[in-house]
Amino acid sequence: EPVKQKFFLERAYIQILRLSELIRDVALITKTEEASDLFEKETINIRTTIDEVTTDLEVSLQHNHIVVHNHIGPKVEIEGNHTLLYSIFRNLIDNAINYAGENITIGIDNYMEDSEFYYFSFYDTGRGIEEEHLERIFDRFYRTDSSRNSSKGGSGIGLSIVKKIIEDHGGRIWATSKEGIGTEIHFVLRKY
């Protein structure tokens, strides 16, 4: 019957999209682990990169009534790989879309810098992460109970990719969160 055909085709399409995202993520994490020094480096404008991500995710952001505030200055630049730096912000925003809830705000700020590093804050005003999960959210394949039950549940490697890329760019990452108030992820990236 046409109705059943449509139903199963839509489900198959959604699963194909999930599988393609998983393959993309696994390929990226494999490349960063095996040949991170082979990625071409150039001067990357962080504000422009975030704008690129929000444009690419515009439909999902609008569908979930999520507003992104990019507070990064126009001259914040990192010597790094565009694909990898793009992946940091893509994975962070994807996570907020999938797990923080609807009708939220995402903010990205460069709150400090010194001679070597830029200090960033990525926050959302969503549902937050339970305290017992905070230390493990950057572990590969780790998913909280609520993300396992989510219809948008991912593979559990997005934040581990973010951590690996940040470490490969000479930085570090950590998170704070309060249930019902939101999550804030802090990270540091080396300028050169």
N, C-alpha and C positions, 0 to 999 in steps of 0.2 A: 504494500500500500504506500502511496506517496508520502503520507504523514510519517509513517515509520521509517521510510527511506531518509527523509529529511532529518528526523531525530538522530538516526545512527550516523549519518554523514556529518552532522554538526558535532557529535561526540567524537568521531574519528578525527575530525579537523582539530578540535581542541587538544586531543592527545598528541597529534602530530606536532602542533606548536610547542607543547611541553617537551616533547622528545627533542625537537630541534634546539630549544633553549638549553636543555641538559647537555646535548652534544657540544654546543657552542661553549658552555661553561667548562666542561671537562677538557676540551681541546685547549682552551685558554689557560687553565691551571696547569695542564701538562707542559705547555710551552713555557710558562713562567718558571716552572721548576727545573726544566731540562736545559733551557737556553735563554734565560732572562737577559744575559749580557749581549745576545744577538739582536735584541729589539733596537731598531733605529731610534736615536734620540734627537730631539729638536727642541726649540723653545715653544712651549705650549701655554697659551693664555687660558687660565682656569675659568674666568667668567664666560668666555666664548664657548668653552667646552661644556659647561653646565647649561648654557642656553641651547646648545646643540642637543643635549640629552632631553631637555624639557620639550623641545620641538618634536623630537622623535617619539616622546611619550605623551604628547598632547591629548590624544584621544582618550587614553586610559585615565589621565589626570582629570579631564573634564567629566568623564563618565562617573568617576568617584568623587567629584566635587572637591578636588584637592587644588590648593593654590600654592605655588612655589615662589618664595622670595629669595632671589639671588642677590645677596649683599656683598659679593666679592667685588673688589675694586677692579677697574679696567686695566690696571698695570700689574696685576698679580700673575707672574709667569714662573713656570717650572721648567727646568731642563729635563725632559723625559720623553716617554713614548706616548703618542696621541691615543692609540688604541687602548693602552693600559690605563691611562688617566681617565679616558672616557668611561671605561669599565667601572672605575671606582664610583663615579657619580651615577651611572646607569644602575648598578646593583643596589646602591643605597636608596635611590628613588623607587626602583622596582619593589624593594622590600617594604618601603612605606606604603606604596599602593596596595600591595598584597596583604599586609598584616596590620597596619596602623588603624585602618577603618576609613569610613567616608567622612566627608565634610571636615577635613583637617587642613592644617597649614604645615608646609615644609619650609624650613629656613636653612640657608647655607651662608656661613659667615667666615671671614678670615679675621679672627679677633686679635691676633698678635703676630709679630714677626721679629726675628732677630737677624744677625748677619748670615746665618746658615739655613734657617727654617721658616716656613709659614705654618701657622697654627690655625686649624680649621674646626668649625663646629657645624654639624649637620643635625638638625632636630626636627621632630614632628610633634604635633599636638594630639596624637592618637591615643590608642588604648594602653600603650606601654608594654614593658616586658617584665615578667615576674623576676624578683631578685635572684632566685635560685638558678635562673638561666643566664644571667648576665655574663658570667665568666666564661661560658661555653659557646656563646653565639658566634664566635669567630672560628670555632672548630669545624673542620670539614664534615659534612653530612649531618651536623647536629641540627635538630629541629625541636622547637618547643612543642608541648602538647597541643596548644591552640593552633599552631601552624600545621601540625599533622592532620588536624580535623578540618582545616580550611579547604574549601573547594579550589582555592588559588594556591594551595601548597606547592612549594618549589622543591628543589633537590636537596637543599641544605648546604650548598657550596658557595652561594653568592657572597656571603660575608667573609668566608675563608679566602675567596679570590681577592676581595677588597684588601684584607689584611696582608696577603702575600705581595700584592702590587705595591702597597704602601711601604712595606719593608724593603722591597726591591728598589724603591725610590728613596731609601735612607731614612724612613720615618717609622712611626709607631701609631697604634690605634687603641682606644678604649671606649667604653660606653657607660652611661648612667641612664636610669629609667625609673619612672614612678607609674605604677598602674593607674590608668584613668587620666593621667596628665600628659604622658608622652615619653619619648626616648630621645636622648642626645648622644651622638657619637662624636668623639673628639679624635682628631688625627693630625699628625705632623708630617710635612713633606719637606725634604731637603730641596733648596732652591736650585743648586747646580750639581 
